[in-house]
């Protein structure tokens, strides 16, 4: 981002761009949510494992039948508590109750 602005003779620091993202990111996300199409009745839930350094982390994600992402949650541990927290967060944020949830083994 800093490089793109520099090409247009606008001099900003990386810290300034970070402040913009932190300030305007949530506002933009809230505005976009207003125009989000309704979620479908079926949902696929999956988790992805990846390593940050030597530490293994999990990213939980739910996607409806139309391919629209319902919610995501990043956790340091893979356990039942993390999966429950993901579902609680997804249902609380979206006020959505799917009729069918398709999951892998966890």
C-alpha beads as a LAMMPS data file, in Angstrom:
LAMMPS data file: protein, C-alpha beads

106 atoms
105 bonds

1 atom types
1 bond types

-500.0 500.0 xlo xhi
-500.0 500.0 ylo yhi
-500.0 500.0 zlo zhi

Masses

1 110.0

Atoms # bond

1 1 1 0.000 0.000 0.000
2 1 1 2.826 2.383 0.890
3 1 1 4.452 1.697 -2.495
4 1 1 1.196 2.358 -4.377
5 1 1 0.798 5.708 -2.653
6 1 1 4.461 6.575 -3.233
7 1 1 3.931 6.112 -6.982
8 1 1 1.367 8.915 -6.733
9 1 1 3.743 11.149 -4.732
10 1 1 1.901 10.555 -1.459
11 1 1 4.338 9.928 1.379
12 1 1 2.932 7.867 4.269
13 1 1 4.482 5.475 6.751
14 1 1 3.498 1.862 7.269
15 1 1 2.236 2.831 10.716
16 1 1 -0.172 5.348 9.159
17 1 1 -1.566 2.696 6.819
18 1 1 -1.995 0.338 9.793
19 1 1 -3.933 3.040 11.677
20 1 1 -6.171 3.558 8.638
21 1 1 -6.887 -0.170 8.463
22 1 1 -7.665 -0.342 12.176
23 1 1 -9.891 2.732 12.016
24 1 1 -11.748 2.258 8.758
25 1 1 -11.658 -1.558 8.421
26 1 1 -14.442 -2.240 10.954
27 1 1 -16.543 0.605 9.533
28 1 1 -16.175 -0.751 6.011
29 1 1 -16.979 -4.309 7.171
30 1 1 -20.136 -3.113 8.938
31 1 1 -21.263 -1.255 5.816
32 1 1 -20.622 -4.267 3.577
33 1 1 -22.601 -6.549 5.938
34 1 1 -25.720 -4.453 5.254
35 1 1 -25.682 -5.567 1.608
36 1 1 -24.771 -9.188 2.237
37 1 1 -27.174 -11.632 0.657
38 1 1 -29.086 -14.003 2.970
39 1 1 -27.260 -17.117 4.133
40 1 1 -28.387 -20.504 2.858
41 1 1 -29.871 -23.321 4.940
42 1 1 -26.914 -25.719 4.611
43 1 1 -23.433 -25.086 5.904
44 1 1 -20.063 -26.814 5.513
45 1 1 -17.620 -26.484 8.393
46 1 1 -13.929 -27.200 8.040
47 1 1 -10.707 -26.535 9.857
48 1 1 -7.275 -25.892 8.426
49 1 1 -4.013 -26.538 10.244
50 1 1 -0.922 -24.493 9.660
51 1 1 2.326 -23.718 11.396
52 1 1 3.562 -20.334 12.561
53 1 1 7.162 -21.057 13.363
54 1 1 7.094 -24.278 15.365
55 1 1 3.576 -23.799 16.708
56 1 1 0.555 -25.523 15.151
57 1 1 -2.649 -23.455 14.839
58 1 1 -6.199 -24.070 13.605
59 1 1 -8.465 -21.912 11.485
60 1 1 -12.148 -22.856 11.642
61 1 1 -14.390 -21.756 8.777
62 1 1 -18.066 -22.156 7.866
63 1 1 -19.354 -21.724 4.304
64 1 1 -22.993 -21.906 3.200
65 1 1 -24.214 -23.813 0.137
66 1 1 -23.797 -20.736 -2.088
67 1 1 -20.093 -20.394 -1.189
68 1 1 -20.581 -17.402 1.087
69 1 1 -18.326 -17.430 4.151
70 1 1 -20.430 -17.445 7.321
71 1 1 -17.642 -16.956 9.865
72 1 1 -14.017 -17.796 10.674
73 1 1 -12.143 -18.314 13.941
74 1 1 -8.396 -18.612 14.548
75 1 1 -7.373 -20.773 17.525
76 1 1 -4.072 -21.973 18.911
77 1 1 -5.500 -25.323 20.023
78 1 1 -7.625 -27.935 18.281
79 1 1 -10.111 -29.233 20.809
80 1 1 -13.822 -29.482 21.503
81 1 1 -13.784 -26.152 23.323
82 1 1 -12.405 -24.408 20.218
83 1 1 -15.045 -25.994 17.972
84 1 1 -17.811 -25.015 20.408
85 1 1 -16.466 -21.463 20.605
86 1 1 -16.493 -21.265 16.811
87 1 1 -20.143 -22.333 16.581
88 1 1 -21.204 -19.993 19.394
89 1 1 -19.429 -17.072 17.707
90 1 1 -20.817 -17.860 14.248
91 1 1 -24.392 -18.208 15.476
92 1 1 -24.182 -15.096 17.667
93 1 1 -22.718 -12.890 14.928
94 1 1 -25.074 -13.949 12.161
95 1 1 -28.302 -14.813 14.067
96 1 1 -28.559 -17.714 11.640
97 1 1 -29.746 -21.263 12.288
98 1 1 -28.782 -23.739 9.544
99 1 1 -30.917 -26.806 8.957
100 1 1 -27.920 -28.957 8.045
101 1 1 -24.245 -28.735 9.048
102 1 1 -21.734 -30.786 7.067
103 1 1 -18.435 -31.355 8.830
104 1 1 -15.284 -33.395 8.539
105 1 1 -14.295 -35.714 11.383
106 1 1 -13.880 -33.039 14.077

Bonds

1 1 1 2
2 1 2 3
3 1 3 4
4 1 4 5
5 1 5 6
6 1 6 7
7 1 7 8
8 1 8 9
9 1 9 10
10 1 10 11
11 1 11 12
12 1 12 13
13 1 13 14
14 1 14 15
15 1 15 16
16 1 16 17
17 1 17 18
18 1 18 19
19 1 19 20
20 1 20 21
21 1 21 22
22 1 22 23
23 1 23 24
24 1 24 25
25 1 25 26
26 1 26 27
27 1 27 28
28 1 28 29
29 1 29 30
30 1 30 31
31 1 31 32
32 1 32 33
33 1 33 34
34 1 34 35
35 1 35 36
36 1 36 37
37 1 37 38
38 1 38 39
39 1 39 40
40 1 40 41
41 1 41 42
42 1 42 43
43 1 43 44
44 1 44 45
45 1 45 46
46 1 46 47
47 1 47 48
48 1 48 49
49 1 49 50
50 1 50 51
51 1 51 52
52 1 52 53
53 1 53 54
54 1 54 55
55 1 55 56
56 1 56 57
57 1 57 58
58 1 58 59
59 1 59 60
60 1 60 61
61 1 61 62
62 1 62 63
63 1 63 64
64 1 64 65
65 1 65 66
66 1 66 67
67 1 67 68
68 1 68 69
69 1 69 70
70 1 70 71
71 1 71 72
72 1 72 73
73 1 73 74
74 1 74 75
75 1 75 76
76 1 76 77
77 1 77 78
78 1 78 79
79 1 79 80
80 1 80 81
81 1 81 82
82 1 82 83
83 1 83 84
84 1 84 85
85 1 85 86
86 1 86 87
87 1 87 88
88 1 88 89
89 1 89 90
90 1 90 91
91 1 91 92
92 1 92 93
93 1 93 94
94 1 94 95
95 1 95 96
96 1 96 97
97 1 97 98
98 1 98 99
99 1 99 100
100 1 100 101
101 1 101 102
102 1 102 103
103 1 103 104
104 1 104 105
105 1 105 106
